[in-house]
Amino acid sequence: MVARRKQVVFTLDESALIWLRRIITDRDEAEALKFVLEVLGPGVNESEHPPGIIKGI
């Protein structure tokens, strides 16, 4: 089985960037997971579906 790689680019608004900086500075693992699930997760899920495709069908 060959693993496929896909590049996903995120644009973070100011509040997400501040949140990420705090996570890195504090080395807060719980907040890091929360950040991934709330900020990055939806972007990754969206990147897996081409534009115009309705999810759930």
PDBQT receptor file of N, H, CA, C and O in Angstrom, charges set to zero:
ATOM      1  N   MET A   1       0.846  -1.177   0.000  1.00  0.00    +0.000 N 
ATOM      2  CA  MET A   1       0.000   0.000   0.000  1.00  0.00    +0.000 C 
ATOM      3  C   MET A   1       0.892   1.242   0.000  1.00  0.00    +0.000 C 
ATOM      4  O   MET A   1       1.812   1.362   0.809  1.00  0.00    +0.000 OA
ATOM      5  N   VAL A   2       0.608   2.147  -0.908  1.00  0.00    +0.000 N 
ATOM      6  H   VAL A   2      -0.139   2.049  -1.565  1.00  0.00    +0.000 HD
ATOM      7  CA  VAL A   2       1.394   3.369  -1.030  1.00  0.00    +0.000 C 
ATOM      8  C   VAL A   2       0.619   4.518  -0.399  1.00  0.00    +0.000 C 
ATOM      9  O   VAL A   2      -0.544   4.749  -0.728  1.00  0.00    +0.000 OA
ATOM     10  N   ALA A   3       1.269   5.234   0.507  1.00  0.00    +0.000 N 
ATOM     11  H   ALA A   3       2.214   5.047   0.774  1.00  0.00    +0.000 HD
ATOM     12  CA  ALA A   3       0.628   6.379   1.147  1.00  0.00    +0.000 C 
ATOM     13  C   ALA A   3       0.658   7.573   0.205  1.00  0.00    +0.000 C 
ATOM     14  O   ALA A   3       1.686   7.884  -0.396  1.00  0.00    +0.000 OA
ATOM     15  N   ARG A   4      -0.473   8.228   0.089  1.00  0.00    +0.000 N 
ATOM     16  H   ARG A   4      -1.308   7.975   0.577  1.00  0.00    +0.000 HD
ATOM     17  CA  ARG A   4      -0.541   9.436  -0.726  1.00  0.00    +0.000 C 
ATOM     18  C   ARG A   4      -0.347  10.644   0.174  1.00  0.00    +0.000 C 
ATOM     19  O   ARG A   4      -0.829  10.675   1.306  1.00  0.00    +0.000 OA
ATOM     20  N   ARG A   5       0.357  11.630  -0.337  1.00  0.00    +0.000 N 
ATOM     21  H   ARG A   5       0.748  11.605  -1.257  1.00  0.00    +0.000 HD
ATOM     22  CA  ARG A   5       0.554  12.869   0.403  1.00  0.00    +0.000 C 
ATOM     23  C   ARG A   5      -0.214  13.977  -0.282  1.00  0.00    +0.000 C 
ATOM     24  O   ARG A   5      -0.282  14.050  -1.509  1.00  0.00    +0.000 OA
ATOM     25  N   LYS A   6      -0.784  14.827   0.529  1.00  0.00    +0.000 N 
ATOM     26  H   LYS A   6      -0.729  14.768   1.526  1.00  0.00    +0.000 HD
ATOM     27  CA  LYS A   6      -1.519  15.954  -0.001  1.00  0.00    +0.000 C 
ATOM     28  C   LYS A   6      -1.160  17.176   0.830  1.00  0.00    +0.000 C 
ATOM     29  O   LYS A   6      -1.143  17.119   2.059  1.00  0.00    +0.000 OA
ATOM     30  N   GLN A   7      -0.880  18.259   0.165  1.00  0.00    +0.000 N 
ATOM     31  H   GLN A   7      -0.894  18.305  -0.834  1.00  0.00    +0.000 HD
ATOM     32  CA  GLN A   7      -0.545  19.487   0.858  1.00  0.00    +0.000 C 
ATOM     33  C   GLN A   7      -1.823  20.286   1.093  1.00  0.00    +0.000 C 
ATOM     34  O   GLN A   7      -2.609  20.506   0.171  1.00  0.00    +0.000 OA
ATOM     35  N   VAL A   8      -2.020  20.715   2.336  1.00  0.00    +0.000 N 
ATOM     36  H   VAL A   8      -1.382  20.535   3.084  1.00  0.00    +0.000 HD
ATOM     37  CA  VAL A   8      -3.162  21.537   2.692  1.00  0.00    +0.000 C 
ATOM     38  C   VAL A   8      -2.616  22.822   3.291  1.00  0.00    +0.000 C 
ATOM     39  O   VAL A   8      -1.777  22.779   4.191  1.00  0.00    +0.000 OA
ATOM     40  N   VAL A   9      -3.082  23.957   2.804  1.00  0.00    +0.000 N 
ATOM     41  H   VAL A   9      -3.763  23.992   2.073  1.00  0.00    +0.000 HD
ATOM     42  CA  VAL A   9      -2.616  25.254   3.282  1.00  0.00    +0.000 C 
ATOM     43  C   VAL A   9      -3.730  25.893   4.104  1.00  0.00    +0.000 C 
ATOM     44  O   VAL A   9      -4.883  25.943   3.676  1.00  0.00    +0.000 OA
ATOM     45  N   PHE A  10      -3.373  26.377   5.283  1.00  0.00    +0.000 N 
ATOM     46  H   PHE A  10      -2.437  26.336   5.631  1.00  0.00    +0.000 HD
ATOM     47  CA  PHE A  10      -4.335  27.021   6.165  1.00  0.00    +0.000 C 
ATOM     48  C   PHE A  10      -4.037  28.503   6.267  1.00  0.00    +0.000 C 
ATOM     49  O   PHE A  10      -2.880  28.914   6.350  1.00  0.00    +0.000 OA
ATOM     50  N   THR A  11      -5.078  29.287   6.260  1.00  0.00    +0.000 N 
ATOM     51  H   THR A  11      -6.018  28.953   6.192  1.00  0.00    +0.000 HD
ATOM     52  CA  THR A  11      -4.969  30.712   6.550  1.00  0.00    +0.000 C 
ATOM     53  C   THR A  11      -5.638  30.921   7.899  1.00  0.00    +0.000 C 
ATOM     54  O   THR A  11      -6.825  30.639   8.069  1.00  0.00    +0.000 OA
ATOM     55  N   LEU A  12      -4.861  31.418   8.856  1.00  0.00    +0.000 N 
ATOM     56  H   LEU A  12      -3.897  31.647   8.718  1.00  0.00    +0.000 HD
ATOM     57  CA  LEU A  12      -5.388  31.613  10.200  1.00  0.00    +0.000 C 
ATOM     58  C   LEU A  12      -5.713  33.075  10.427  1.00  0.00    +0.000 C 
ATOM     59  O   LEU A  12      -4.937  33.961  10.067  1.00  0.00    +0.000 OA
ATOM     60  N   ASP A  13      -6.880  33.321  11.035  1.00  0.00    +0.000 N 
ATOM     61  H   ASP A  13      -7.510  32.602  11.328  1.00  0.00    +0.000 HD
ATOM     62  CA  ASP A  13      -7.189  34.699  11.402  1.00  0.00    +0.000 C 
ATOM     63  C   ASP A  13      -6.377  35.053  12.651  1.00  0.00    +0.000 C 
ATOM     64  O   ASP A  13      -5.712  34.200  13.239  1.00  0.00    +0.000 OA
ATOM     65  N   GLU A  14      -6.444  36.308  13.037  1.00  0.00    +0.000 N 
ATOM     66  H   GLU A  14      -6.985  37.001  12.560  1.00  0.00    +0.000 HD
ATOM     67  CA  GLU A  14      -5.619  36.797  14.144  1.00  0.00    +0.000 C 
ATOM     68  C   GLU A  14      -5.864  36.029  15.438  1.00  0.00    +0.000 C 
ATOM     69  O   GLU A  14      -4.914  35.708  16.152  1.00  0.00    +0.000 OA
ATOM     70  N   SER A  15      -7.117  35.732  15.749  1.00  0.00    +0.000 N 
ATOM     71  H   SER A  15      -7.889  35.993  15.169  1.00  0.00    +0.000 HD
ATOM     72  CA  SER A  15      -7.411  35.026  17.002  1.00  0.00    +0.000 C 
ATOM     73  C   SER A  15      -6.856  33.603  16.994  1.00  0.00    +0.000 C 
ATOM     74  O   SER A  15      -6.356  33.132  18.016  1.00  0.00    +0.000 OA
ATOM     75  N   ALA A  16      -6.938  32.915  15.860  1.00  0.00    +0.000 N 
ATOM     76  H   ALA A  16      -7.345  33.297  15.031  1.00  0.00    +0.000 HD
ATOM     77  CA  ALA A  16      -6.387  31.560  15.772  1.00  0.00    +0.000 C 
ATOM     78  C   ALA A  16      -4.868  31.587  15.874  1.00  0.00    +0.000 C 
ATOM     79  O   ALA A  16      -4.269  30.697  16.478  1.00  0.00    +0.000 OA
ATOM     80  N   LEU A  17      -4.248  32.597  15.291  1.00  0.00    +0.000 N 
ATOM     81  H   LEU A  17      -4.734  33.320  14.800  1.00  0.00    +0.000 HD
ATOM     82  CA  LEU A  17      -2.797  32.721  15.363  1.00  0.00    +0.000 C 
ATOM     83  C   LEU A  17      -2.338  32.984  16.801  1.00  0.00    +0.000 C 
ATOM     84  O   LEU A  17      -1.341  32.417  17.247  1.00  0.00    +0.000 OA
ATOM     85  N   ILE A  18      -3.054  33.834  17.517  1.00  0.00    +0.000 N 
ATOM     86  H   ILE A  18      -3.864  34.296  17.154  1.00  0.00    +0.000 HD
ATOM     87  CA  ILE A  18      -2.725  34.095  18.926  1.00  0.00    +0.000 C 
ATOM     88  C   ILE A  18      -2.898  32.822  19.737  1.00  0.00    +0.000 C 
ATOM     89  O   ILE A  18      -2.061  32.503  20.582  1.00  0.00    +0.000 OA
ATOM     90  N   TRP A  19      -3.976  32.093  19.485  1.00  0.00    +0.000 N 
ATOM     91  H   TRP A  19      -4.655  32.352  18.798  1.00  0.00    +0.000 HD
ATOM     92  CA  TRP A  19      -4.236  30.838  20.183  1.00  0.00    +0.000 C 
ATOM     93  C   TRP A  19      -3.085  29.856  19.943  1.00  0.00    +0.000 C 
ATOM     94  O   TRP A  19      -2.593  29.225  20.878  1.00  0.00    +0.000 OA
ATOM     95  N   LEU A  20      -2.662  29.736  18.685  1.00  0.00    +0.000 N 
ATOM     96  H   LEU A  20      -3.061  30.249  17.925  1.00  0.00    +0.000 HD
ATOM     97  CA  LEU A  20      -1.570  28.831  18.339  1.00  0.00    +0.000 C 
ATOM     98  C   LEU A  20      -0.267  29.251  19.014  1.00  0.00    +0.000 C 
ATOM     99  O   LEU A  20       0.476  28.400  19.504  1.00  0.00    +0.000 OA
ATOM    100  N   ARG A  21       0.015  30.541  19.045  1.00  0.00    +0.000 N 
ATOM    101  H   ARG A  21      -0.589  31.232  18.647  1.00  0.00    +0.000 HD
ATOM    102  CA  ARG A  21       1.232  31.020  19.715  1.00  0.00    +0.000 C 
ATOM    103  C   ARG A  21       1.213  30.676  21.203  1.00  0.00    +0.000 C 
ATOM    104  O   ARG A  21       2.239  30.289  21.762  1.00  0.00    +0.000 OA
ATOM    105  N   ARG A  22       0.054  30.815  21.847  1.00  0.00    +0.000 N 
ATOM    106  H   ARG A  22      -0.780  31.130  21.393  1.00  0.00    +0.000 HD
ATOM    107  CA  ARG A  22      -0.066  30.465  23.269  1.00  0.00    +0.000 C 
ATOM    108  C   ARG A  22       0.178  28.972  23.492  1.00  0.00    +0.000 C 
ATOM    109  O   ARG A  22       0.845  28.577  24.448  1.00  0.00    +0.000 OA
ATOM    110  N   ILE A  23      -0.368  28.157  22.605  1.00  0.00    +0.000 N 
ATOM    111  H   ILE A  23      -0.910  28.477  21.828  1.00  0.00    +0.000 HD
ATOM    112  CA  ILE A  23      -0.175  26.704  22.712  1.00  0.00    +0.000 C 
ATOM    113  C   ILE A  23       1.311  26.367  22.632  1.00  0.00    +0.000 C 
ATOM    114  O   ILE A  23       1.822  25.586  23.435  1.00  0.00    +0.000 OA
ATOM    115  N   ILE A  24       1.993  26.954  21.670  1.00  0.00    +0.000 N 
ATOM    116  H   ILE A  24       1.578  27.589  21.018  1.00  0.00    +0.000 HD
ATOM    117  CA  ILE A  24       3.420  26.679  21.482  1.00  0.00    +0.000 C 
ATOM    118  C   ILE A  24       4.225  27.174  22.679  1.00  0.00    +0.000 C 
ATOM    119  O   ILE A  24       5.095  26.463  23.182  1.00  0.00    +0.000 OA
ATOM    120  N   THR A  25       3.938  28.391  23.135  1.00  0.00    +0.000 N 
ATOM    121  H   THR A  25       3.231  28.969  22.726  1.00  0.00    +0.000 HD
ATOM    122  CA  THR A  25       4.674  28.961  24.266  1.00  0.00    +0.000 C 
ATOM    123  C   THR A  25       4.466  28.147  25.537  1.00  0.00    +0.000 C 
ATOM    124  O   THR A  25       5.417  27.866  26.265  1.00  0.00    +0.000 OA
ATOM    125  N   ASP A  26       3.216  27.771  25.800  1.00  0.00    +0.000 N 
ATOM    126  H   ASP A  26       2.443  28.000  25.208  1.00  0.00    +0.000 HD
ATOM    127  CA  ASP A  26       2.882  27.042  27.030  1.00  0.00    +0.000 C 
ATOM    128  C   ASP A  26       3.093  25.532  26.919  1.00  0.00    +0.000 C 
ATOM    129  O   ASP A  26       3.074  24.821  27.923  1.00  0.00    +0.000 OA
ATOM    130  N   ARG A  27       3.296  25.048  25.689  1.00  0.00    +0.000 N 
ATOM    131  H   ARG A  27       3.312  25.625  24.873  1.00  0.00    +0.000 HD
ATOM    132  CA  ARG A  27       3.405  23.601  25.440  1.00  0.00    +0.000 C 
ATOM    133  C   ARG A  27       2.191  22.862  26.007  1.00  0.00    +0.000 C 
ATOM    134  O   ARG A  27       2.312  21.832  26.670  1.00  0.00    +0.000 OA
ATOM    135  N   ASP A  28       1.028  23.424  25.721  1.00  0.00    +0.000 N 
ATOM    136  H   ASP A  28       0.929  24.260  25.182  1.00  0.00    +0.000 HD
ATOM    137  CA  ASP A  28      -0.239  22.930  26.270  1.00  0.00    +0.000 C 
ATOM    138  C   ASP A  28      -0.836  21.882  25.336  1.00  0.00    +0.000 C 
ATOM    139  O   ASP A  28      -1.427  22.215  24.309  1.00  0.00    +0.000 OA
ATOM    140  N   GLU A  29      -0.675  20.625  25.703  1.00  0.00    +0.000 N 
ATOM    141  H   GLU A  29      -0.196  20.355  26.538  1.00  0.00    +0.000 HD
ATOM    142  CA  GLU A  29      -1.127  19.526  24.850  1.00  0.00    +0.000 C 
ATOM    143  C   GLU A  29      -2.648  19.470  24.714  1.00  0.00    +0.000 C 
ATOM    144  O   GLU A  29      -3.161  19.187  23.631  1.00  0.00    +0.000 OA
ATOM    145  N   ALA A  30      -3.365  19.734  25.789  1.00  0.00    +0.000 N 
ATOM    146  H   ALA A  30      -2.948  19.964  26.668  1.00  0.00    +0.000 HD
ATOM    147  CA  ALA A  30      -4.826  19.688  25.738  1.00  0.00    +0.000 C 
ATOM    148  C   ALA A  30      -5.364  20.777  24.805  1.00  0.00    +0.000 C 
ATOM    149  O   ALA A  30      -6.270  20.522  24.011  1.00  0.00    +0.000 OA
ATOM    150  N   GLU A  31      -4.815  21.978  24.898  1.00  0.00    +0.000 N 
ATOM    151  H   GLU A  31      -4.079  22.185  25.543  1.00  0.00    +0.000 HD
ATOM    152  CA  GLU A  31      -5.241  23.064  24.017  1.00  0.00    +0.000 C 
ATOM    153  C   GLU A  31      -4.826  22.794  22.574  1.00  0.00    +0.000 C 
ATOM    154  O   GLU A  31      -5.530  23.183  21.642  1.00  0.00    +0.000 OA
ATOM    155  N   ALA A  32      -3.693  22.134  22.387  1.00  0.00    +0.000 N 
ATOM    156  H   ALA A  32      -3.121  21.818  23.144  1.00  0.00    +0.000 HD
ATOM    157  CA  ALA A  32      -3.244  21.799  21.031  1.00  0.00    +0.000 C 
ATOM    158  C   ALA A  32      -4.248  20.861  20.353  1.00  0.00    +0.000 C 
ATOM    159  O   ALA A  32      -4.594  21.044  19.186  1.00  0.00    +0.000 OA
ATOM    160  N   LEU A  33      -4.702  19.868  21.095  1.00  0.00    +0.000 N 
ATOM    161  H   LEU A  33      -4.421  19.719  22.043  1.00  0.00    +0.000 HD
ATOM    162  CA  LEU A  33      -5.700  18.952  20.542  1.00  0.00    +0.000 C 
ATOM    163  C   LEU A  33      -6.998  19.690  20.227  1.00  0.00    +0.000 C 
ATOM    164  O   LEU A  33      -7.601  19.473  19.176  1.00  0.00    +0.000 OA
ATOM    165  N   LYS A  34      -7.420  20.552  21.126  1.00  0.00    +0.000 N 
ATOM    166  H   LYS A  34      -6.930  20.729  21.979  1.00  0.00    +0.000 HD
ATOM    167  CA  LYS A  34      -8.629  21.341  20.905  1.00  0.00    +0.000 C 
ATOM    168  C   LYS A  34      -8.481  22.216  19.657  1.00  0.00    +0.000 C 
ATOM    169  O   LYS A  34      -9.418  22.336  18.867  1.00  0.00    +0.000 OA
ATOM    170  N   PHE A  35      -7.311  22.823  19.481  1.00  0.00    +0.000 N 
ATOM    171  H   PHE A  35      -6.550  22.726  20.122  1.00  0.00    +0.000 HD
ATOM    172  CA  PHE A  35      -7.034  23.661  18.308  1.00  0.00    +0.000 C 
ATOM    173  C   PHE A  35      -7.125  22.841  17.024  1.00  0.00    +0.000 C 
ATOM    174  O   PHE A  35      -7.737  23.270  16.047  1.00  0.00    +0.000 OA
ATOM    175  N   VAL A  36      -6.523  21.681  17.034  1.00  0.00    +0.000 N 
ATOM    176  H   VAL A  36      -6.025  21.333  17.828  1.00  0.00    +0.000 HD
ATOM    177  CA  VAL A  36      -6.550  20.820  15.845  1.00  0.00    +0.000 C 
ATOM    178  C   VAL A  36      -7.989  20.438  15.496  1.00  0.00    +0.000 C 
ATOM    179  O   VAL A  36      -8.391  20.498  14.333  1.00  0.00    +0.000 OA
ATOM    180  N   LEU A  37      -8.753  20.049  16.502  1.00  0.00    +0.000 N 
ATOM    181  H   LEU A  37      -8.427  20.000  17.446  1.00  0.00    +0.000 HD
ATOM    182  CA  LEU A  37     -10.128  19.615  16.249  1.00  0.00    +0.000 C 
ATOM    183  C   LEU A  37     -11.029  20.759  15.803  1.00  0.00    +0.000 C 
ATOM    184  O   LEU A  37     -11.875  20.567  14.929  1.00  0.00    +0.000 OA
ATOM    185  N   GLU A  38     -10.866  21.939  16.382  1.00  0.00    +0.000 N 
ATOM    186  H   GLU A  38     -10.178  22.095  17.091  1.00  0.00    +0.000 HD
ATOM    187  CA  GLU A  38     -11.766  23.054  16.088  1.00  0.00    +0.000 C 
ATOM    188  C   GLU A  38     -11.326  23.911  14.897  1.00  0.00    +0.000 C 
ATOM    189  O   GLU A  38     -12.168  24.435  14.168  1.00  0.00    +0.000 OA
ATOM    190  N   VAL A  39     -10.015  24.056  14.698  1.00  0.00    +0.000 N 
ATOM    191  H   VAL A  39      -9.331  23.630  15.291  1.00  0.00    +0.000 HD
ATOM    192  CA  VAL A  39      -9.530  24.965  13.661  1.00  0.00    +0.000 C 
ATOM    193  C   VAL A  39      -9.024  24.203  12.434  1.00  0.00    +0.000 C 
ATOM    194  O   VAL A  39      -9.429  24.496  11.309  1.00  0.00    +0.000 OA
ATOM    195  N   LEU A  40      -8.161  23.251  12.645  1.00  0.00    +0.000 N 
ATOM    196  H   LEU A  40      -7.832  23.013  13.559  1.00  0.00    +0.000 HD
ATOM    197  CA  LEU A  40      -7.553  22.555  11.515  1.00  0.00    +0.000 C 
ATOM    198  C   LEU A  40      -8.430  21.428  10.973  1.00  0.00    +0.000 C 
ATOM    199  O   LEU A  40      -8.472  21.206   9.763  1.00  0.00    +0.000 OA
ATOM    200  N   GLY A  41      -9.117  20.730  11.840  1.00  0.00    +0.000 N 
ATOM    201  H   GLY A  41      -9.083  20.910  12.823  1.00  0.00    +0.000 HD
ATOM    202  CA  GLY A  41      -9.935  19.592  11.421  1.00  0.00    +0.000 C 
ATOM    203  C   GLY A  41     -10.934  19.919  10.327  1.00  0.00    +0.000 C 
ATOM    204  O   GLY A  41     -10.970  19.233   9.306  1.00  0.00    +0.000 OA
ATOM    205  N   PRO A  42     -11.749  20.955  10.514  1.00  0.00    +0.000 N 
ATOM    206  CA  PRO A  42     -12.713  21.292   9.463  1.00  0.00    +0.000 C 
ATOM    207  C   PRO A  42     -12.042  21.628   8.123  1.00  0.00    +0.000 C 
ATOM    208  O   PRO A  42     -12.576  21.308   7.061  1.00  0.00    +0.000 OA
ATOM    209  N   GLY A  43     -10.881  22.268   8.177  1.00  0.00    +0.000 N 
ATOM    210  H   GLY A  43     -10.447  22.528   9.040  1.00  0.00    +0.000 HD
ATOM    211  CA  GLY A  43     -10.166  22.591   6.933  1.00  0.00    +0.000 C 
ATOM    212  C   GLY A  43      -9.660  21.355   6.229  1.00  0.00    +0.000 C 
ATOM    213  O   GLY A  43      -9.690  21.275   5.001  1.00  0.00    +0.000 OA
ATOM    214  N   VAL A  44      -9.192  20.386   7.005  1.00  0.00    +0.000 N 
ATOM    215  H   VAL A  44      -9.168  20.451   8.003  1.00  0.00    +0.000 HD
ATOM    216  CA  VAL A  44      -8.718  19.128   6.413  1.00  0.00    +0.000 C 
ATOM    217  C   VAL A  44      -9.899  18.382   5.800  1.00  0.00    +0.000 C 
ATOM    218  O   VAL A  44      -9.810  17.884   4.679  1.00  0.00    +0.000 OA
ATOM    219  N   ASN A  45     -10.994  18.308   6.532  1.00  0.00    +0.000 N 
ATOM    220  H   ASN A  45     -11.066  18.713   7.444  1.00  0.00    +0.000 HD
ATOM    221  CA  ASN A  45     -12.179  17.623   5.997  1.00  0.00    +0.000 C 
ATOM    222  C   ASN A  45     -12.662  18.277   4.716  1.00  0.00    +0.000 C 
ATOM    223  O   ASN A  45     -13.016  17.586   3.760  1.00  0.00    +0.000 OA
ATOM    224  N   GLU A  46     -12.680  19.595   4.687  1.00  0.00    +0.000 N 
ATOM    225  H   GLU A  46     -12.393  20.157   5.464  1.00  0.00    +0.000 HD
ATOM    226  CA  GLU A  46     -13.123  20.320   3.502  1.00  0.00    +0.000 C 
ATOM    227  C   GLU A  46     -12.190  20.086   2.320  1.00  0.00    +0.000 C 
ATOM    228  O   GLU A  46     -12.638  20.023   1.175  1.00  0.00    +0.000 OA
ATOM    229  N   SER A  47     -10.893  19.955   2.597  1.00  0.00    +0.000 N 
ATOM    230  H   SER A  47     -10.529  20.006   3.527  1.00  0.00    +0.000 HD
ATOM    231  CA  SER A  47      -9.925  19.765   1.511  1.00  0.00    +0.000 C 
ATOM    232  C   SER A  47     -10.068  18.398   0.837  1.00  0.00    +0.000 C 
ATOM    233  O   SER A  47      -9.588  18.201  -0.279  1.00  0.00    +0.000 OA
ATOM    234  N   GLU A  48     -10.724  17.464   1.510  1.00  0.00    +0.000 N 
ATOM    235  H   GLU A  48     -11.114  17.624   2.417  1.00  0.00    +0.000 HD
ATOM    236  CA  GLU A  48     -10.907  16.136   0.948  1.00  0.00    +0.000 C 
ATOM    237  C   GLU A  48     -12.074  16.057  -0.024  1.00  0.00    +0.000 C 
ATOM    238  O   GLU A  48     -12.246  15.051  -0.711  1.00  0.00    +0.000 OA
ATOM    239  N   HIS A  49     -12.880  17.119  -0.085  1.00  0.00    +0.000 N 
ATOM    240  H   HIS A  49     -12.740  17.937   0.474  1.00  0.00    +0.000 HD
ATOM    241  CA  HIS A  49     -14.033  17.139  -0.974  1.00  0.00    +0.000 C 
ATOM    242  C   HIS A  49     -13.868  18.255  -1.986  1.00  0.00    +0.000 C 
ATOM    243  O   HIS A  49     -13.711  19.414  -1.604  1.00  0.00    +0.000 OA
ATOM    244  N   PRO A  50     -13.899  17.931  -3.261  1.00  0.00    +0.000 N 
ATOM    245  CA  PRO A  50     -13.773  18.982  -4.284  1.00  0.00    +0.000 C 
ATOM    246  C   PRO A  50     -14.902  19.993  -4.168  1.00  0.00    +0.000 C 
ATOM    247  O   PRO A  50     -15.998  19.648  -3.726  1.00  0.00    +0.000 OA
ATOM    248  N   PRO A  51     -14.648  21.238  -4.561  1.00  0.00    +0.000 N 
ATOM    249  CA  PRO A  51     -15.703  22.261  -4.539  1.00  0.00    +0.000 C 
ATOM    250  C   PRO A  51     -16.913  21.815  -5.357  1.00  0.00    +0.000 C 
ATOM    251  O   PRO A  51     -16.767  21.211  -6.420  1.00  0.00    +0.000 OA
ATOM    252  N   GLY A  52     -18.090  22.114  -4.858  1.00  0.00    +0.000 N 
ATOM    253  H   GLY A  52     -18.208  22.605  -3.995  1.00  0.00    +0.000 HD
ATOM    254  CA  GLY A  52     -19.305  21.782  -5.568  1.00  0.00    +0.000 C 
ATOM    255  C   GLY A  52     -19.881  20.419  -5.232  1.00  0.00    +0.000 C 
ATOM    256  O   GLY A  52     -20.997  20.090  -5.633  1.00  0.00    +0.000 OA
ATOM    257  N   ILE A  53     -19.120  19.635  -4.501  1.00  0.00    +0.000 N 
ATOM    258  H   ILE A  53     -18.213  19.902  -4.176  1.00  0.00    +0.000 HD
ATOM    259  CA  ILE A  53     -19.607  18.307  -4.111  1.00  0.00    +0.000 C 
ATOM    260  C   ILE A  53     -20.366  18.443  -2.793  1.00  0.00    +0.000 C 
ATOM    261  O   ILE A  53     -19.853  19.025  -1.837  1.00  0.00    +0.000 OA
ATOM    262  N   ILE A  54     -21.578  17.913  -2.739  1.00  0.00    +0.000 N 
ATOM    263  H   ILE A  54     -21.995  17.440  -3.516  1.00  0.00    +0.000 HD
ATOM    264  CA  ILE A  54     -22.387  17.982  -1.524  1.00  0.00    +0.000 C 
ATOM    265  C   ILE A  54     -22.014  16.801  -0.643  1.00  0.00    +0.000 C 
ATOM    266  O   ILE A  54     -22.085  15.648  -1.068  1.00  0.00    +0.000 OA
ATOM    267  N   LYS A  55     -21.616  17.101   0.586  1.00  0.00    +0.000 N 
ATOM    268  H   LYS A  55     -21.558  18.038   0.930  1.00  0.00    +0.000 HD
ATOM    269  CA  LYS A  55     -21.214  16.047   1.517  1.00  0.00    +0.000 C 
ATOM    270  C   LYS A  55     -22.436  15.267   1.974  1.00  0.00    +0.000 C 
ATOM    271  O   LYS A  55     -23.535  15.813   2.067  1.00  0.00    +0.000 OA
ATOM    272  N   GLY A  56     -22.238  14.005   2.253  1.00  0.00    +0.000 N 
ATOM    273  H   GLY A  56     -21.346  13.561   2.177  1.00  0.00    +0.000 HD
ATOM    274  CA  GLY A  56     -23.294  13.174   2.796  1.00  0.00    +0.000 C 
ATOM    275  C   GLY A  56     -24.182  12.507   1.771  1.00  0.00    +0.000 C 
ATOM    276  O   GLY A  56     -25.162  11.850   2.122  1.00  0.00    +0.000 OA
ATOM    277  N   ILE A  57     -23.846  12.673   0.514  1.00  0.00    +0.000 N 
ATOM    278  H   ILE A  57     -23.050  13.207   0.229  1.00  0.00    +0.000 HD
ATOM    279  CA  ILE A  57     -24.683  12.034  -0.522  1.00  0.00    +0.000 C 
ATOM    280  C   ILE A  57     -23.945  10.819  -1.041  1.00  0.00    +0.000 C 
ATOM    281  O   ILE A  57     -24.449  10.118  -1.919  1.00  0.00    +0.000 OA
TER     282      ILE A  57
